[in-house]
Amino acid sequence: DISGSMHGRKLDLCKETISLLIRELSPQDRFGLITFGSDTNIAIPARKLGIVDKESILSKIRRISTRGSTNLSGGIGLAAQEMQAVELPHEVRTIFLLTDGRANVGVSSKNGIVSLAKGCLGSSNRNRPISIHCFGYGADHDEEMLRDISQATEGGTYCFVEQDSDVSSAFGNALGGIMSVVAQNVSVSINIANEAKEHGITINHVKHNKAVKQSDGSYLVKIGDFYAEESRDILFETTLCSQWKDTNTALPHVMVSVSYLDTINKKLVIGHQITKCIERAAGNEVSDTNKHVALQSIRVKMVEFVSMVEEIAKNNKLDEARTSVVEYIQNLEVEAEQMDESSNPLIVQFLAELNNILSGLAS
């Protein structure tokens, strides 16, 4: 719902909810996004998601703004059409409705919208019913309408989202508790070790969109909530010390700590600071590549590259965009071969996505 009544905090919470959903989807899952104000629009056609797709979609979601009235019935109808148009649909199909429920365009009565939802999402000759999970935003949302819409077909739920901490629990409830939040409000602090500061070492860049530089040169990254068995990576760059003469010991470079709310034991956890060192060879030796870090670096660069190519293509410089993609594919293949990671699923997926982009630029 991008109507005017969703302006401000409501829309921000909507974006957080969608971002959380996208983060948890696997490459086998399909995702599409319908926006509705006075009109309805397919903002993102339903498709399977690669890693680059996720980053591109999250970027589009961050740019969404409010406008117009609330054509709630049109939004539900268009979402149902998109669902029915999917070829070889999965057995599990779900619509997430994010709104304050204050319909005032099209079918706007509660009974009318519930009847429409039943008609659009009920079972057909070849498919099972589509469940609909309703997320209500703001204290003024229409709880009764959203609760009734969620019961239009089997398996739906209704949740009230009032603040940040409600997003993950509401989403977990919608998925039947499949994922359990084990840590909330997770923050990571990254700082230069005191000994390293004396040698002029600094943090150049933290590659995360929620990284905030502090007055002392450290960075604080607020990364939200964690589900059980979930892991995430934060990449950052530092300068290196050129004056360190003691080759027998490694110079401590960075200190990292984590704080979070432990939802299982119901307590705040302030993690101990971990100091990490970087060993530097005395001669011209080259260190072995940390493949996990290298792959994550490729992921970050890939996202940046795709955004750049999209901008080039928007300016109708298709030849330049095609040339850039071809060169990037060649460089990625060489880099993967040098790491002996050509068959790594991440590399295979990246190359497939780049070739899809190249095909799109040819048409």
C-alpha positions, -999 to 999 in steps of 0.1 A, spaced: 0 0 0 17 32 -12 -13 55 -7 -9 89 11 -22 75 44 9 52 45 33 82 45 62 82 70 66 55 96 40 32 81 58 29 48 92 26 65 79 -4 84 64 -19 52 98 -16 36 114 -34 66 89 -62 63 95 -67 26 132 -66 31 130 -93 57 109 -115 34 133 -111 5 163 -119 28 147 -153 37 137 -164 2 158 -191 -15 167 -192 -52 139 -217 -57 113 -192 -45 95 -167 -67 88 -131 -56 67 -104 -71 56 -69 -58 23 -51 -65 20 -15 -53 -14 2 -51 -24 38 -44 -52 53 -66 -39 29 -93 -23 -5 -92 11 -14 -106 33 -45 -111 64 -30 -95 84 -62 -98 71 -91 -120 70 -125 -102 103 -144 -108 129 -165 -91 155 -146 -72 192 -147 -75 215 -128 -51 219 -99 -75 181 -98 -81 176 -95 -43 200 -65 -41 184 -49 -71 149 -54 -57 159 -40 -23 172 -9 -40 139 -4 -58 120 -9 -26 140 18 -8 130 43 -36 92 36 -32 72 67 -21 36 73 -12 9 89 -35 -28 88 -41 -57 71 -25 -62 34 -15 -73 10 -42 -71 -20 -19 -94 -42 -40 -73 -35 -71 -41 -45 -54 -56 -78 -42 -70 -85 -77 -38 -77 -95 -17 -98 -71 -41 -127 -77 -38 -123 -115 0 -124 -112 -2 -156 -90 -25 -173 -115 -2 -164 -144 28 -182 -129 37 -213 -150 43 -245 -130 34 -229 -97 47 -243 -64 22 -260 -41 28 -233 -15 15 -199 -28 10 -169 -5 1 -132 -8 14 -108 19 -9 -77 21 9 -47 37 -16 -19 44 -35 2 69 -67 -12 53 -82 23 48 -98 15 13 -114 44 -5 -111 36 -42 -128 7 -61 -145 -18 -39 -141 -2 -5 -166 -20 18 -154 -47 41 -179 -73 28 -171 -64 -8 -133 -67 -4 -136 -100 15 -159 -114 -11 -135 -103 -39 -106 -120 -20 -125 -152 -17 -133 -152 -54 -98 -143 -66 -78 -165 -42 -101 -195 -38 -94 -229 -53 -96 -233 -91 -98 -264 -113 -60 -269 -113 -47 -250 -82 -52 -250 -45 -64 -218 -27 -39 -190 -22 -34 -179 15 -32 -142 23 -13 -128 53 -24 -93 63 0 -69 80 -17 -39 95 4 -7 99 -4 22 122 -28 25 152 -55 38 129 -55 7 106 -87 -12 100 -82 -43 121 -116 -59 115 -112 -57 77 -77 -71 76 -86 -99 100 -116 -109 78 -95 -107 46 -69 -130 61 -96 -156 67 -109 -154 31 -89 -186 24 -73 -212 46 -38 -206 61 -39 -168 63 -29 -147 94 -34 -111 106 -6 -92 124 -4 -56 138 29 -39 131 34 -9 152 72 -7 156 105 -22 144 105 -51 169 71 -62 156 83 -69 121 102 -101 126 77 -116 151 48 -108 127 66 -123 98 75 -154 118 38 -158 128 28 -156 92 51 -185 83 37 -206 111 67 -203 133 89 -220 108 116 -195 116 124 -185 152 139 -151 160 168 -158 184 184 -123 185 169 -89 181 184 -54 175 218 -69 166 245 -42 163 281 -48 152 309 -24 163 341 -23 142 370 -2 155 408 0 149 429 -14 177 448 11 198 482 -1 188 471 1 151 459 37 156 494 46 166 506 35 132 480 55 114 458 26 104 422 35 96 390 19 84 385 29 47 350 16 41 324 -7 55 304 -23 27 270 -23 43 241 1 37 234 5 74 270 12 85 273 45 103 307 61 110 312 73 146 331 103 158 361 82 169 365 67 134 348 34 144 317 21 126 284 9 140 263 -15 118 227 -22 129 216 -53 112 183 -60 128 171 -95 139 185 -130 134 167 -162 129 181 -196 142 209 -210 120 212 -177 101 245 -161 93 255 -128 76 287 -112 63 300 -77 67 330 -67 46 352 -38 54 385 -24 42 414 -10 63 448 5 55 478 -16 64 509 -6 84 541 -2 64 563 5 94 557 -27 114 591 -43 117 585 -72 141 579 -100 117 575 -125 145 542 -111 157 511 -98 139 500 -63 145 465 -61 160 444 -43 134 407 -43 143 384 -48 173 349 -62 167 320 -66 192 284 -76 189 254 -66 211 218 -80 209 187 -90 227 188 -127 234 151 -136 229 155 -171 242 170 -162 276 153 -128 277 184 -108 283 206 -81 267 240 -95 255 270 -73 252 297 -94 235 333 -93 244 356 -74 220 375 -96 196 408 -83 184 420 -95 150 455 -93 136 469 -92 101 502 -110 95 525 -94 70 554 -114 54 588 -98 55 596 -106 19 576 -106 -13 554 -136 -4 517 -134 -13 492 -147 13 467 -174 4 433 -161 -6 406 -165 19 380 -179 -5 350 -171 17 360 -134 19 369 -134 -18 335 -147 -28 317 -121 -6 338 -94 -22 328 -107 -56 291 -105 -45 294 -69 -34 312 -59 -66 287 -77 -87 258 -58 -72 277 -25 -78 284 -35 -113 248 -44 -122 236 -11 -108 262 7 -130 251 -13 -161 214 -5 -154 223 32 -154 242 30 -186 214 11 -203 188 37 -191 208 63 -209 204 42 -241 241 34 -243 234 -3 -250 266 -11 -269 286 3 -239 265 -18 -215 270 -50 -235 307 -45 -238 309 -39 -200 290 -71 -193 311 -92 -217 343 -79 -201 329 -85 -166 320 -121 -174 355 -128 -188 371 -113 -157 349 -132 -133 356 -165 -151 394 -158 -148 391 -148 -111 370 -179 -103 395 -202 -121 424 -187 -103 407 -195 -70 397 -230 -82 360 -219 -76 346 -221 -112 320 -247 -101 311 -228 -69 273 -224 -69 276 -186 -62 299 -182 -92 277 -203 -114 247 -182 -104 265 -149 -110 275 -160 -145 240 -171 -153 226 -138 -141 252 -118 -161 243 -138 -192 206 -131 -186 214 -94 -184 234 -97 -217 205 -114 -234 182 -86 -222 206 -60 -236 205 -77 -270 168 -74 -274 
